Amino acid sequence: MTPRTDDFRLERSGDELTVVFTQTGTAYTFPLGPDGSLGDPRVSGPVRPASGQDGPESDEATVRRTATALARLAIAGSPAD
């Protein structure tokens, strides 16, 4: 299953942006640099596996790429090339 953007929740606290994959509760917390750059995410979770009635398990690498793209969009406001 490919994650969709509405499968994520974004939270900002100070100089960190957290992107949570709501299907599992896995959180990707990105430190924000003073210039608005994103650092490598700290990953927490998953709280529960993504399987069963929600469909097949999502590939962690795909979820991470989507979370990173969403974090970049939240900070930059436009897609990265």
PDB file as gemmi writes it, atoms N, CA and C in Angstrom:
CRYST1    1.000    1.000    1.000  90.00  90.00  90.00 P 1                      
ATOM      1  N   MET A   1       0.833  -1.170   0.000  1.00  0.00           N  
ATOM      2  CA  MET A   1       0.000   0.000   0.000  1.00  0.00           C  
ATOM      3  C   MET A   1       0.886   1.244   0.000  1.00  0.00           C  
ATOM      4  N   THR A   2       0.558   2.202  -0.831  1.00  0.00           N  
ATOM      5  CA  THR A   2       1.273   3.470  -0.870  1.00  0.00           C  
ATOM      6  C   THR A   2       0.570   4.449   0.060  1.00  0.00           C  
ATOM      7  N   PRO A   3       1.324   5.084   0.975  1.00  0.00           N  
ATOM      8  CA  PRO A   3       0.680   6.035   1.885  1.00  0.00           C  
ATOM      9  C   PRO A   3       0.189   7.272   1.133  1.00  0.00           C  
ATOM     10  N   ARG A   4      -0.906   7.838   1.613  1.00  0.00           N  
ATOM     11  CA  ARG A   4      -1.452   9.077   1.054  1.00  0.00           C  
ATOM     12  C   ARG A   4      -1.150  10.212   2.027  1.00  0.00           C  
ATOM     13  N   THR A   5      -1.208  11.427   1.539  1.00  0.00           N  
ATOM     14  CA  THR A   5      -0.895  12.562   2.401  1.00  0.00           C  
ATOM     15  C   THR A   5      -1.837  12.658   3.586  1.00  0.00           C  
ATOM     16  N   ASP A   6      -3.090  12.215   3.438  1.00  0.00           N  
ATOM     17  CA  ASP A   6      -4.006  12.289   4.582  1.00  0.00           C  
ATOM     18  C   ASP A   6      -3.795  11.149   5.575  1.00  0.00           C  
ATOM     19  N   ASP A   7      -2.782  10.306   5.347  1.00  0.00           N  
ATOM     20  CA  ASP A   7      -2.374   9.277   6.309  1.00  0.00           C  
ATOM     21  C   ASP A   7      -1.372   9.840   7.319  1.00  0.00           C  
ATOM     22  N   PHE A   8      -1.087  11.147   7.245  1.00  0.00           N  
ATOM     23  CA  PHE A   8      -0.080  11.771   8.090  1.00  0.00           C  
ATOM     24  C   PHE A   8      -0.666  12.957   8.857  1.00  0.00           C  
ATOM     25  N   ARG A   9      -0.066  13.224  10.000  1.00  0.00           N  
ATOM     26  CA  ARG A   9      -0.413  14.397  10.818  1.00  0.00           C  
ATOM     27  C   ARG A   9       0.898  15.144  11.077  1.00  0.00           C  
ATOM     28  N   LEU A  10       0.887  16.461  10.919  1.00  0.00           N  
ATOM     29  CA  LEU A  10       2.081  17.274  11.156  1.00  0.00           C  
ATOM     30  C   LEU A  10       1.909  18.059  12.446  1.00  0.00           C  
ATOM     31  N   GLU A  11       2.980  18.105  13.226  1.00  0.00           N  
ATOM     32  CA  GLU A  11       2.987  18.843  14.490  1.00  0.00           C  
ATOM     33  C   GLU A  11       4.295  19.617  14.572  1.00  0.00           C  
ATOM     34  N   ARG A  12       4.196  20.873  14.985  1.00  0.00           N  
ATOM     35  CA  ARG A  12       5.423  21.657  15.146  1.00  0.00           C  
ATOM     36  C   ARG A  12       5.544  22.078  16.599  1.00  0.00           C  
ATOM     37  N   SER A  13       6.749  21.915  17.135  1.00  0.00           N  
ATOM     38  CA  SER A  13       7.033  22.328  18.494  1.00  0.00           C  
ATOM     39  C   SER A  13       8.421  22.958  18.503  1.00  0.00           C  
ATOM     40  N   GLY A  14       8.465  24.276  18.670  1.00  0.00           N  
ATOM     41  CA  GLY A  14       9.753  24.975  18.698  1.00  0.00           C  
ATOM     42  C   GLY A  14      10.521  24.777  17.419  1.00  0.00           C  
ATOM     43  N   ASP A  15      11.719  24.220  17.532  1.00  0.00           N  
ATOM     44  CA  ASP A  15      12.570  24.029  16.364  1.00  0.00           C  
ATOM     45  C   ASP A  15      12.538  22.586  15.858  1.00  0.00           C  
ATOM     46  N   GLU A  16      11.394  21.920  16.022  1.00  0.00           N  
ATOM     47  CA  GLU A  16      11.209  20.560  15.509  1.00  0.00           C  
ATOM     48  C   GLU A  16       9.861  20.453  14.794  1.00  0.00           C  
ATOM     49  N   LEU A  17       9.848  19.651  13.730  1.00  0.00           N  
ATOM     50  CA  LEU A  17       8.632  19.335  13.006  1.00  0.00           C  
ATOM     51  C   LEU A  17       8.473  17.825  13.053  1.00  0.00           C  
ATOM     52  N   THR A  18       7.327  17.370  13.544  1.00  0.00           N  
ATOM     53  CA  THR A  18       7.067  15.935  13.631  1.00  0.00           C  
ATOM     54  C   THR A  18       5.986  15.562  12.637  1.00  0.00           C  
ATOM     55  N   VAL A  19       6.254  14.519  11.852  1.00  0.00           N  
ATOM     56  CA  VAL A  19       5.299  13.974  10.906  1.00  0.00           C  
ATOM     57  C   VAL A  19       4.937  12.585  11.421  1.00  0.00           C  
ATOM     58  N   VAL A  20       3.644  12.370  11.737  1.00  0.00           N  
ATOM     59  CA  VAL A  20       3.186  11.104  12.305  1.00  0.00           C  
ATOM     60  C   VAL A  20       2.404  10.341  11.240  1.00  0.00           C  
ATOM     61  N   PHE A  21       2.812   9.099  10.976  1.00  0.00           N  
ATOM     62  CA  PHE A  21       2.071   8.209  10.084  1.00  0.00           C  
ATOM     63  C   PHE A  21       0.948   7.617  10.915  1.00  0.00           C  
ATOM     64  N   THR A  22      -0.275   8.089  10.695  1.00  0.00           N  
ATOM     65  CA  THR A  22      -1.384   7.761  11.583  1.00  0.00           C  
ATOM     66  C   THR A  22      -1.772   6.288  11.572  1.00  0.00           C  
ATOM     67  N   GLN A  23      -1.453   5.555  10.532  1.00  0.00           N  
ATOM     68  CA  GLN A  23      -1.818   4.135  10.490  1.00  0.00           C  
ATOM     69  C   GLN A  23      -1.061   3.304  11.511  1.00  0.00           C  
ATOM     70  N   THR A  24       0.139   3.738  11.860  1.00  0.00           N  
ATOM     71  CA  THR A  24       0.948   2.959  12.810  1.00  0.00           C  
ATOM     72  C   THR A  24       1.344   3.748  14.046  1.00  0.00           C  
ATOM     73  N   GLY A  25       1.309   5.064  13.961  1.00  0.00           N  
ATOM     74  CA  GLY A  25       1.782   5.898  15.051  1.00  0.00           C  
ATOM     75  C   GLY A  25       3.267   6.190  14.978  1.00  0.00           C  
ATOM     76  N   THR A  26       3.929   5.747  13.913  1.00  0.00           N  
ATOM     77  CA  THR A  26       5.348   6.038  13.748  1.00  0.00           C  
ATOM     78  C   THR A  26       5.534   7.540  13.568  1.00  0.00           C  
ATOM     79  N   ALA A  27       6.454   8.124  14.328  1.00  0.00           N  
ATOM     80  CA  ALA A  27       6.700   9.563  14.276  1.00  0.00           C  
ATOM     81  C   ALA A  27       8.103   9.833  13.741  1.00  0.00           C  
ATOM     82  N   TYR A  28       8.189  10.757  12.797  1.00  0.00           N  
ATOM     83  CA  TYR A  28       9.450  11.204  12.209  1.00  0.00           C  
ATOM     84  C   TYR A  28       9.637  12.648  12.667  1.00  0.00           C  
ATOM     85  N   THR A  29      10.588  12.887  13.569  1.00  0.00           N  
ATOM     86  CA  THR A  29      10.811  14.217  14.124  1.00  0.00           C  
ATOM     87  C   THR A  29      12.051  14.823  13.488  1.00  0.00           C  
ATOM     88  N   PHE A  30      11.843  15.925  12.760  1.00  0.00           N  
ATOM     89  CA  PHE A  30      12.906  16.605  12.029  1.00  0.00           C  
ATOM     90  C   PHE A  30      13.345  17.842  12.802  1.00  0.00           C  
ATOM     91  N   PRO A  31      14.649  17.977  13.102  1.00  0.00           N  
ATOM     92  CA  PRO A  31      15.125  19.234  13.669  1.00  0.00           C  
ATOM     93  C   PRO A  31      15.143  20.289  12.557  1.00  0.00           C  
ATOM     94  N   LEU A  32      14.772  21.511  12.918  1.00  0.00           N  
ATOM     95  CA  LEU A  32      14.762  22.610  11.951  1.00  0.00           C  
ATOM     96  C   LEU A  32      15.968  23.500  12.194  1.00  0.00           C  
ATOM     97  N   GLY A  33      16.728  23.756  11.133  1.00  0.00           N  
ATOM     98  CA  GLY A  33      17.876  24.641  11.234  1.00  0.00           C  
ATOM     99  C   GLY A  33      17.434  26.096  11.225  1.00  0.00           C  
ATOM    100  N   PRO A  34      18.293  27.003  11.662  1.00  0.00           N  
ATOM    101  CA  PRO A  34      17.960  28.427  11.684  1.00  0.00           C  
ATOM    102  C   PRO A  34      17.636  28.978  10.293  1.00  0.00           C  
ATOM    103  N   ASP A  35      18.162  28.327   9.244  1.00  0.00           N  
ATOM    104  CA  ASP A  35      17.894  28.762   7.879  1.00  0.00           C  
ATOM    105  C   ASP A  35      16.674  28.078   7.280  1.00  0.00           C  
ATOM    106  N   GLY A  36      15.931  27.304   8.101  1.00  0.00           N  
ATOM    107  CA  GLY A  36      14.744  26.606   7.625  1.00  0.00           C  
ATOM    108  C   GLY A  36      15.019  25.235   7.043  1.00  0.00           C  
ATOM    109  N   SER A  37      16.263  24.774   7.134  1.00  0.00           N  
ATOM    110  CA  SER A  37      16.605  23.450   6.607  1.00  0.00           C  
ATOM    111  C   SER A  37      16.131  22.361   7.570  1.00  0.00           C  
ATOM    112  N   LEU A  38      15.931  21.166   7.011  1.00  0.00           N  
ATOM    113  CA  LEU A  38      15.540  20.005   7.808  1.00  0.00           C  
ATOM    114  C   LEU A  38      16.735  19.116   8.061  1.00  0.00           C  
ATOM    115  N   GLY A  39      16.888  18.658   9.291  1.00  0.00           N  
ATOM    116  CA  GLY A  39      17.906  17.670   9.600  1.00  0.00           C  
ATOM    117  C   GLY A  39      17.348  16.275   9.367  1.00  0.00           C  
ATOM    118  N   ASP A  40      18.162  15.269   9.598  1.00  0.00           N  
ATOM    119  CA  ASP A  40      17.704  13.884   9.483  1.00  0.00           C  
ATOM    120  C   ASP A  40      16.696  13.601  10.583  1.00  0.00           C  
ATOM    121  N   PRO A  41      15.633  12.830  10.255  1.00  0.00           N  
ATOM    122  CA  PRO A  41      14.597  12.592  11.259  1.00  0.00           C  
ATOM    123  C   PRO A  41      15.020  11.597  12.335  1.00  0.00           C  
ATOM    124  N   ARG A  42      14.490  11.812  13.518  1.00  0.00           N  
ATOM    125  CA  ARG A  42      14.559  10.838  14.609  1.00  0.00           C  
ATOM    126  C   ARG A  42      13.250  10.065  14.507  1.00  0.00           C  
ATOM    127  N   VAL A  43      13.318   8.738  14.450  1.00  0.00           N  
ATOM    128  CA  VAL A  43      12.130   7.915  14.242  1.00  0.00           C  
ATOM    129  C   VAL A  43      11.724   7.256  15.549  1.00  0.00           C  
ATOM    130  N   SER A  44      10.435   7.360  15.877  1.00  0.00           N  
ATOM    131  CA  SER A  44       9.863   6.724  17.062  1.00  0.00           C  
ATOM    132  C   SER A  44       8.709   5.844  16.618  1.00  0.00           C  
ATOM    133  N   GLY A  45       8.613   4.662  17.181  1.00  0.00           N  
ATOM    134  CA  GLY A  45       7.471   3.789  16.856  1.00  0.00           C  
ATOM    135  C   GLY A  45       7.909   2.664  15.968  1.00  0.00           C  
ATOM    136  N   PRO A  46       7.029   1.941  15.369  1.00  0.00           N  
ATOM    137  CA  PRO A  46       5.598   2.175  15.339  1.00  0.00           C  
ATOM    138  C   PRO A  46       4.900   1.744  16.623  1.00  0.00           C  
ATOM    139  N   VAL A  47       3.771   2.377  16.866  1.00  0.00           N  
ATOM    140  CA  VAL A  47       2.958   2.039  18.018  1.00  0.00           C  
ATOM    141  C   VAL A  47       2.229   0.726  17.759  1.00  0.00           C  
ATOM    142  N   ARG A  48       1.780   0.526  16.519  1.00  0.00           N  
ATOM    143  CA  ARG A  48       1.090  -0.712  16.135  1.00  0.00           C  
ATOM    144  C   ARG A  48       1.443  -1.028  14.685  1.00  0.00           C  
ATOM    145  N   PRO A  49       1.401  -2.281  14.281  1.00  0.00           N  
ATOM    146  CA  PRO A  49       1.722  -2.630  12.894  1.00  0.00           C  
ATOM    147  C   PRO A  49       0.631  -2.148  11.934  1.00  0.00           C  
ATOM    148  N   ALA A  50       1.035  -1.822  10.707  1.00  0.00           N  
ATOM    149  CA  ALA A  50       0.076  -1.405   9.672  1.00  0.00           C  
ATOM    150  C   ALA A  50      -0.329  -2.632   8.883  1.00  0.00           C  
ATOM    151  N   SER A  51      -1.336  -3.328   9.341  1.00  0.00           N  
ATOM    152  CA  SER A  51      -1.819  -4.504   8.631  1.00  0.00           C  
ATOM    153  C   SER A  51      -3.250  -4.776   9.052  1.00  0.00           C  
ATOM    154  N   GLY A  52      -3.798  -5.863   8.540  1.00  0.00           N  
ATOM    155  CA  GLY A  52      -5.167  -6.226   8.902  1.00  0.00           C  
ATOM    156  C   GLY A  52      -6.184  -5.516   8.037  1.00  0.00           C  
ATOM    157  N   GLN A  53      -7.235  -4.986   8.645  1.00  0.00           N  
ATOM    158  CA  GLN A  53      -8.333  -4.411   7.884  1.00  0.00           C  
ATOM    159  C   GLN A  53      -7.942  -3.156   7.109  1.00  0.00           C  
ATOM    160  N   ASP A  54      -6.857  -2.503   7.473  1.00  0.00           N  
ATOM    161  CA  ASP A  54      -6.417  -1.309   6.753  1.00  0.00           C  
ATOM    162  C   ASP A  54      -5.672  -1.654   5.470  1.00  0.00           C  
ATOM    163  N   GLY A  55      -5.496  -2.929   5.173  1.00  0.00           N  
ATOM    164  CA  GLY A  55      -4.795  -3.332   3.960  1.00  0.00           C  
ATOM    165  C   GLY A  55      -3.399  -3.830   4.270  1.00  0.00           C  
ATOM    166  N   PRO A  56      -2.605  -4.101   3.216  1.00  0.00           N  
ATOM    167  CA  PRO A  56      -1.259  -4.622   3.422  1.00  0.00           C  
ATOM    168  C   PRO A  56      -0.351  -3.605   4.095  1.00  0.00           C  
ATOM    169  N   GLU A  57       0.652  -4.116   4.729  1.00  0.00           N  
ATOM    170  CA  GLU A  57       1.608  -3.269   5.445  1.00  0.00           C  
ATOM    171  C   GLU A  57       2.305  -2.297   4.495  1.00  0.00           C  
ATOM    172  N   SER A  58       2.454  -1.070   4.948  1.00  0.00           N  
ATOM    173  CA  SER A  58       3.159  -0.061   4.160  1.00  0.00           C  
ATOM    174  C   SER A  58       4.656  -0.262   4.299  1.00  0.00           C  
ATOM    175  N   ASP A  59       5.378  -0.093   3.210  1.00  0.00           N  
ATOM    176  CA  ASP A  59       6.827  -0.199   3.197  1.00  0.00           C  
ATOM    177  C   ASP A  59       7.418   0.970   3.984  1.00  0.00           C  
ATOM    178  N   GLU A  60       8.261   0.697   4.969  1.00  0.00           N  
ATOM    179  CA  GLU A  60       8.812   1.733   5.843  1.00  0.00           C  
ATOM    180  C   GLU A  60       9.607   2.768   5.052  1.00  0.00           C  
ATOM    181  N   ALA A  61      10.351   2.349   4.047  1.00  0.00           N  
ATOM    182  CA  ALA A  61      11.135   3.296   3.249  1.00  0.00           C  
ATOM    183  C   ALA A  61      10.225   4.260   2.498  1.00  0.00           C  
ATOM    184  N   THR A  62       9.104   3.771   1.993  1.00  0.00           N  
ATOM    185  CA  THR A  62       8.146   4.626   1.292  1.00  0.00           C  
ATOM    186  C   THR A  62       7.494   5.599   2.259  1.00  0.00           C  
ATOM    187  N   VAL A  63       7.146   5.124   3.444  1.00  0.00           N  
ATOM    188  CA  VAL A  63       6.548   5.991   4.455  1.00  0.00           C  
ATOM    189  C   VAL A  63       7.543   7.081   4.852  1.00  0.00           C  
ATOM    190  N   ARG A  64       8.800   6.715   5.044  1.00  0.00           N  
ATOM    191  CA  ARG A  64       9.838   7.690   5.414  1.00  0.00           C  
ATOM    192  C   ARG A  64      10.003   8.741   4.318  1.00  0.00           C  
ATOM    193  N   ARG A  65      10.044   8.306   3.045  1.00  0.00           N  
ATOM    194  CA  ARG A  65      10.179   9.263   1.931  1.00  0.00           C  
ATOM    195  C   ARG A  65       8.986  10.219   1.889  1.00  0.00           C  
ATOM    196  N   THR A  66       7.793   9.689   2.088  1.00  0.00           N  
ATOM    197  CA  THR A  66       6.599  10.534   2.077  1.00  0.00           C  
ATOM    198  C   THR A  66       6.617  11.508   3.243  1.00  0.00           C  
ATOM    199  N   ALA A  67       7.000  11.037   4.437  1.00  0.00           N  
ATOM    200  CA  ALA A  67       7.082  11.914   5.608  1.00  0.00           C  
ATOM    201  C   ALA A  67       8.096  13.033   5.376  1.00  0.00           C  
ATOM    202  N   THR A  68       9.236  12.696   4.770  1.00  0.00           N  
ATOM    203  CA  THR A  68      10.262  13.694   4.483  1.00  0.00           C  
ATOM    204  C   THR A  68       9.757  14.720   3.466  1.00  0.00           C  
ATOM    205  N   ALA A  69       9.070  14.248   2.424  1.00  0.00           N  
ATOM    206  CA  ALA A  69       8.526  15.163   1.417  1.00  0.00           C  
ATOM    207  C   ALA A  69       7.491  16.097   2.038  1.00  0.00           C  
ATOM    208  N   LEU A  70       6.639  15.578   2.911  1.00  0.00           N  
ATOM    209  CA  LEU A  70       5.639  16.416   3.575  1.00  0.00           C  
ATOM    210  C   LEU A  70       6.290  17.446   4.489  1.00  0.00           C  
ATOM    211  N   ALA A  71       7.333  17.043   5.198  1.00  0.00           N  
ATOM    212  CA  ALA A  71       8.041  17.989   6.066  1.00  0.00           C  
ATOM    213  C   ALA A  71       8.667  19.104   5.228  1.00  0.00           C  
ATOM    214  N   ARG A  72       9.266  18.754   4.098  1.00  0.00           N  
ATOM    215  CA  ARG A  72       9.858  19.778   3.224  1.00  0.00           C  
ATOM    216  C   ARG A  72       8.783  20.732   2.707  1.00  0.00           C  
ATOM    217  N   LEU A  73       7.633  20.178   2.306  1.00  0.00           N  
ATOM    218  CA  LEU A  73       6.538  21.025   1.832  1.00  0.00           C  
ATOM    219  C   LEU A  73       6.033  21.952   2.933  1.00  0.00           C  
ATOM    220  N   ALA A  74       5.952  21.441   4.136  1.00  0.00           N  
ATOM    221  CA  ALA A  74       5.467  22.261   5.263  1.00  0.00           C  
ATOM    222  C   ALA A  74       6.404  23.432   5.537  1.00  0.00           C  
ATOM    223  N   ILE A  75       7.697  23.225   5.368  1.00  0.00           N  
ATOM    224  CA  ILE A  75       8.678  24.274   5.635  1.00  0.00           C  
ATOM    225  C   ILE A  75       8.858  25.200   4.425  1.00  0.00           C  
ATOM    226  N   ALA A  76       9.000  24.625   3.242  1.00  0.00           N  
ATOM    227  CA  ALA A  76       9.293  25.414   2.050  1.00  0.00           C  
ATOM    228  C   ALA A  76       8.034  25.956   1.367  1.00  0.00           C  
ATOM    229  N   GLY A  77       6.931  25.240   1.497  1.00  0.00           N  
ATOM    230  CA  GLY A  77       5.698  25.681   0.867  1.00  0.00           C  
ATOM    231  C   GLY A  77       5.558  25.297  -0.595  1.00  0.00           C  
ATOM    232  N   SER A  78       6.520  24.579  -1.163  1.00  0.00           N  
ATOM    233  CA  SER A  78       6.406  24.123  -2.533  1.00  0.00           C  
ATOM    234  C   SER A  78       7.214  22.836  -2.708  1.00  0.00           C  
ATOM    235  N   PRO A  79       6.854  22.012  -3.699  1.00  0.00           N  
ATOM    236  CA  PRO A  79       7.576  20.748  -3.900  1.00  0.00           C  
ATOM    237  C   PRO A  79       9.044  20.973  -4.223  1.00  0.00           C  
ATOM    238  N   ALA A  80       9.883  20.074  -3.699  1.00  0.00           N  
ATOM    239  CA  ALA A  80      11.317  20.093  -4.029  1.00  0.00           C  
ATOM    240  C   ALA A  80      11.533  19.331  -5.321  1.00  0.00           C  
ATOM    241  N   ASP A  81      12.522  19.741  -6.105  1.00  0.00           N  
ATOM    242  CA  ASP A  81      12.827  19.035  -7.377  1.00  0.00           C  
ATOM    243  C   ASP A  81      13.645  17.820  -7.134  1.00  0.00           C  
TER     244      ASP A  81                                                      
END                                                                             
